[in-house]
Amino acid sequence: MNDIRILFLLFLLYSFLGWAAESIYCSVPAGKPINRGFLTGPFCPIYGSGAILTVLILSPLKDRVFLLFLSGALLASLVEYGTGFLLEALFHAKYWDYSDQRFQLQGRVCLKNSLMFGIMSVAAVYYLQPLLLGWLGLIPAEVLPFLSGGLALYLLADTVLSVMEITTLNGKLAELQQVLDEIKEKAHTASVEKLEVLQDSIAARLDENTKARLSALYERKEKLESDFHLFQRRIIRAFPTMRTVKNNESLQRIRDRLQSYGRFIRRG
């Protein structure tokens, strides 16, 4: 695998297979299609990175299956932990959380997944790698530069757009959280839901300026809760355990609204 183009295409194939496995694994229990992953397209780069590292580093252990299994589980877990840490540092959000698992580390990795990674590592070295290399060997040499270059440009564009949408989503959640906090502060209540139920009786005890401000805040809240792009809604659905550093209340309100909307669509 001295050709960087072949290596890149292998990375994409493993990323696609990881995306497919994740999406099926999450869609079946949910009873609906779920597009897993950070990117819009059908790729989970964390799987591609883990698989490439596995076949590059651990292929010499091919004749020692158990050691390959353990090393693969450890290596892939390190990749998952590092990816989770990096996403949390960059976007101030935890996109997956295994804290409810019995054996886990800071919610970023868990024993169950690590064991599955070990099995997948053995499968990659023994079966997938030879199969995928055989498929890629069928690509004509004159086509390879255009195929790999075009897919690289696509992946770069998808990554840039996804980062922009995530940044916008975080900004909207932060603004919504500020609105919710101000509503509770102005109305002297600890619960926005309670205030919404008792809004008329509470409003009777407030001065005109405060009532006008609350009215504007409620309008802004409604707009923010309903104005989320398709990609932003997909990210929230794709990571049901996602938590943010400061805006979990606003995130939960959006998640509840999306679930209510989904139930309405299914009934219709």
Secondary structure as the mmCIF struct_conf table of DSSP 4:
data_model
#
loop_
_struct_conf.conf_type_id
_struct_conf.id
_struct_conf.beg_label_comp_id
_struct_conf.beg_label_asym_id
_struct_conf.beg_label_seq_id
_struct_conf.end_label_comp_id
_struct_conf.end_label_asym_id
_struct_conf.end_label_seq_id
HELX_RH_AL_P HELX_RH_AL_P1 ILE A 4 ALA A 30
TURN_TY1_P TURN_TY1_P1 GLY A 31 GLY A 31
BEND BEND1 LYS A 32 LYS A 32
BEND BEND2 GLY A 37 PRO A 42
HELX_RH_AL_P HELX_RH_AL_P2 PRO A 45 LEU A 58
HELX_RH_3T_P HELX_RH_3T_P1 SER A 59 LEU A 61
TURN_TY1_P TURN_TY1_P2 LYS A 62 ASP A 63
HELX_RH_AL_P HELX_RH_AL_P3 VAL A 65 PHE A 91
BEND BEND3 HIS A 92 HIS A 92
STRN STRN1 ALA A 93 LYS A 94
BEND BEND4 TYR A 95 TYR A 95
TURN_TY1_P TURN_TY1_P3 SER A 99 ASP A 100
BEND BEND5 GLN A 101 PHE A 103
STRN STRN2 GLN A 104 LEU A 105
TURN_TY1_P TURN_TY1_P4 GLN A 106 ARG A 108
STRN STRN3 VAL A 109 CYS A 110
HELX_RH_AL_P HELX_RH_AL_P4 LEU A 111 ALA A 123
HELX_RH_PI_P HELX_RH_PI_P1 ALA A 124 LEU A 128
HELX_RH_AL_P HELX_RH_AL_P5 GLN A 129 LEU A 136
TURN_TY1_P TURN_TY1_P5 GLY A 137 LEU A 138
BEND BEND6 ILE A 139 ILE A 139
TURN_TY1_P TURN_TY1_P6 ALA A 141 VAL A 143
HELX_RH_AL_P HELX_RH_AL_P6 LEU A 144 ALA A 187
TURN_TY1_P TURN_TY1_P7 HIS A 188 HIS A 188
BEND BEND7 ALA A 190 ALA A 190
HELX_RH_AL_P HELX_RH_AL_P7 VAL A 192 VAL A 197
TURN_TY1_P TURN_TY1_P8 LEU A 198 LEU A 198
HELX_RH_AL_P HELX_RH_AL_P8 GLN A 199 ALA A 203
TURN_TY1_P TURN_TY1_P9 ALA A 204 ARG A 205
BEND BEND8 LEU A 206 LEU A 206
HELX_RH_AL_P HELX_RH_AL_P9 GLU A 208 SER A 226
HELX_RH_AL_P HELX_RH_AL_P10 LEU A 230 ALA A 238
TURN_TY1_P TURN_TY1_P10 PRO A 240 THR A 241
STRN STRN4 ARG A 243 THR A 244
BEND BEND9 VAL A 245 LYS A 246
HELX_RH_AL_P HELX_RH_AL_P11 ASN A 248 ARG A 267
#
